[in-house]
């Protein structure tokens, strides 16, 4: 009886330790408990340019294929410690920011600890009147045996690539659950 109880307590403590590790996010992200519902719309006009004295960041999600049977990734984007929104399946959204240094975070929204570890960060200095494009890239790498690994990264796109993605992808609207 004592052996069974000890084994249960050991397993429970290991599960808790794994959950804590998976929930540790960089300072640029937001609270891991914040999850988003995302809707997308095709054929929307490009975002209006930033207001005078402001800059704009366009957050883009690029997926090379579905992450599972009929499933796409939902990626949250954070800035300076707060989640700004999320994208789903090759989509984008834009936010207006003050000039200065900003710290960005992209994290795969998932209840699976293995996938929640897919987080990347970047920083940049925003200048008034400029538009910056940052993409979370979700790459599925099949192994040929009905399994896959995932490559996840956050990168800054040049203006041409960013404008193309905005034109080709869907506009995402997200709200916290």
Backbone torsions as a table, in degrees:
resi	resn	phi	psi	omega
1	UNK	NA	-46.7	179.6
2	UNK	-63.8	-36.5	179.7
3	UNK	-64.8	-43.5	178.7
4	UNK	-63.5	-42.9	179.1
5	UNK	-64.3	-40.7	178.0
6	UNK	-63.6	-42.3	179.1
7	UNK	-63.4	-41.2	179.0
8	UNK	-64.2	-45.3	179.4
9	UNK	-63.6	-39.4	178.2
10	UNK	-63.3	-46.9	178.8
11	UNK	-61.3	-43.3	-179.8
12	UNK	-62.8	-41.1	179.8
13	UNK	-68.2	-35.9	176.7
14	UNK	-66.2	-41.5	177.3
15	UNK	-61.4	-44.5	178.7
16	UNK	-61.7	-42.3	-179.6
17	UNK	-63.5	-40.6	178.4
18	UNK	-65.8	-41.0	179.5
19	UNK	-63.9	-39.9	179.4
20	UNK	-64.5	-44.3	-179.5
21	UNK	-62.2	-42.8	-178.5
22	UNK	-68.4	-27.2	-176.8
23	UNK	-87.9	-4.2	179.5
24	UNK	-78.4	117.1	-178.0
25	UNK	-117.3	155.5	175.5
26	UNK	-61.5	158.0	-178.7
27	UNK	-60.5	-26.6	-178.9
28	UNK	-69.5	-20.5	-178.9
29	UNK	-79.4	-173.4	175.1
30	UNK	-111.4	-166.5	177.8
31	UNK	-65.9	128.6	-177.2
32	UNK	-65.0	-17.7	178.8
33	UNK	-76.1	-12.8	179.2
34	UNK	-81.0	120.4	177.4
35	UNK	-122.4	154.1	-175.3
36	UNK	-120.3	145.1	163.8
37	UNK	-96.5	134.2	-175.4
38	UNK	-125.0	135.2	170.1
39	UNK	-120.0	151.6	-179.3
40	UNK	-129.8	152.7	178.7
41	UNK	-136.3	130.6	176.7
42	UNK	-82.2	158.5	170.1
43	UNK	69.2	26.3	179.7
44	UNK	-86.7	150.0	178.1
45	UNK	-67.2	156.0	177.5
46	UNK	-60.8	152.3	178.9
47	UNK	-59.8	146.5	175.9
48	UNK	-64.4	151.4	178.6
49	UNK	-62.6	161.2	-178.3
50	UNK	-65.7	153.6	177.0
51	UNK	-65.3	160.8	178.5
52	UNK	-53.7	133.9	177.7
53	UNK	80.5	1.0	-178.8
54	UNK	-116.6	167.5	172.6
55	UNK	-121.9	171.6	-179.5
56	UNK	-134.3	140.7	173.2
57	UNK	-117.2	130.3	174.2
58	UNK	-107.8	117.5	178.8
59	UNK	-94.5	125.9	-173.8
60	UNK	-123.2	142.2	171.9
61	UNK	-113.6	126.2	176.0
62	UNK	-113.3	122.7	174.5
63	UNK	-120.9	134.8	179.2
64	UNK	-82.0	-20.6	176.4
65	UNK	-171.4	174.1	177.5
66	UNK	-60.1	146.4	179.9
67	UNK	-82.9	-14.2	178.6
68	UNK	-167.2	-176.8	-179.5
69	UNK	-60.7	112.8	179.4
70	UNK	58.4	30.4	-178.8
71	UNK	-128.0	137.0	173.0
72	UNK	-118.7	162.4	-179.9
73	UNK	-81.7	147.4	167.5
74	UNK	-109.5	124.1	-177.6
75	UNK	-117.3	126.4	176.2
76	UNK	-90.6	146.2	177.1
77	UNK	-121.8	128.1	179.1
78	UNK	-118.3	156.9	176.9
79	UNK	-144.7	127.4	175.8
80	UNK	53.1	36.1	174.0
81	UNK	92.7	6.6	-179.8
82	UNK	-133.1	135.1	175.0
83	UNK	-69.1	130.8	179.8
84	UNK	-94.4	-25.9	-178.8
85	UNK	161.2	-167.6	-177.7
86	UNK	-147.0	157.8	175.5
87	UNK	-120.3	161.6	179.2
88	UNK	-145.4	121.8	171.4
89	UNK	55.7	78.9	174.7
90	UNK	52.0	69.0	-179.8
91	UNK	-141.6	177.7	-177.6
92	UNK	-149.6	161.2	167.1
93	UNK	-151.1	161.5	-175.7
94	UNK	-125.1	147.4	174.3
95	UNK	-132.8	149.5	176.7
96	UNK	-95.3	138.2	-177.7
97	UNK	-133.6	158.4	172.8
98	UNK	-76.3	152.5	174.6
99	UNK	-60.7	154.3	178.2
100	UNK	125.8	-176.2	-178.5
101	UNK	-77.9	134.3	177.7
102	UNK	-132.5	145.6	180.0
103	UNK	-112.8	124.2	-174.1
104	UNK	-109.8	155.4	179.4
105	UNK	-143.4	139.7	170.3
106	UNK	-127.6	131.9	-179.2
107	UNK	-140.7	136.7	179.3
108	UNK	-72.5	120.1	179.6
109	UNK	-79.8	116.2	-178.7
110	UNK	-160.1	155.0	173.6
111	UNK	-88.9	-10.6	179.7
112	UNK	-83.7	121.3	-178.6
113	UNK	-55.6	-38.5	-179.1
114	UNK	-61.3	-41.6	-178.3
115	UNK	-80.4	-32.8	179.6
116	UNK	-60.7	-21.6	178.8
117	UNK	-72.4	-10.0	179.1
118	UNK	-77.6	89.7	-177.7
119	UNK	-135.9	142.5	175.1
120	UNK	-143.1	156.6	-176.7
121	UNK	-131.5	160.3	176.0
122	UNK	-157.1	163.3	173.2
123	UNK	-139.2	158.2	179.4
124	UNK	-160.3	166.4	177.2
125	UNK	-110.9	115.5	-179.4
126	UNK	-81.3	136.9	175.7
127	UNK	-113.5	144.9	-179.2
128	UNK	-56.3	138.0	176.1
129	UNK	83.5	-6.2	-176.8
130	UNK	-97.1	153.3	176.0
131	UNK	-115.5	132.9	-179.5
132	UNK	-119.7	139.5	-179.1
133	UNK	-116.3	123.9	176.2
134	UNK	-124.7	133.4	-177.4
135	UNK	-118.9	133.9	167.0
136	UNK	-91.7	120.8	-177.5
137	UNK	-103.4	119.4	178.4
138	UNK	-109.7	109.9	-178.5
139	UNK	-114.3	120.7	177.0
140	UNK	-92.6	127.9	-179.2
141	UNK	-118.2	96.1	-179.0
142	UNK	-67.3	148.1	178.7
143	UNK	-102.2	2.4	179.9
144	UNK	83.2	-0.8	-178.5
145	UNK	-123.8	34.6	-177.7
146	UNK	63.3	23.0	174.2
147	UNK	-125.1	165.1	179.1
148	UNK	-152.2	157.6	168.1
149	UNK	-115.0	165.0	-175.7
150	UNK	-126.5	138.7	173.2
151	UNK	-112.6	128.6	-176.4
152	UNK	-130.1	131.2	179.2
153	UNK	-152.8	158.2	175.0
154	UNK	-116.8	127.4	-179.0
155	UNK	-142.8	153.1	176.3
156	UNK	-86.1	134.4	178.1
157	UNK	-99.3	152.3	173.0
158	UNK	-74.7	168.0	-175.5
159	UNK	-58.4	-42.1	-178.4
160	UNK	-62.5	-47.4	179.7
161	UNK	-65.8	-43.1	179.7
162	UNK	-61.7	-45.5	179.4
163	UNK	-64.5	-36.8	177.1
164	UNK	-63.6	-46.6	-179.2
165	UNK	-61.1	-41.1	178.5
166	UNK	-62.3	-40.4	-179.8
167	UNK	-69.3	-38.0	-174.7
168	UNK	-88.7	-30.1	-174.7
169	UNK	-90.6	178.0	-179.4
170	UNK	-95.1	149.9	174.1
171	UNK	-78.7	129.7	179.9
172	UNK	-102.2	138.6	171.1
173	UNK	-122.6	127.4	-178.6
174	UNK	-128.4	153.1	175.1
175	UNK	-143.1	144.6	178.3
176	UNK	-60.5	142.1	178.7
177	UNK	-71.3	NA	NA
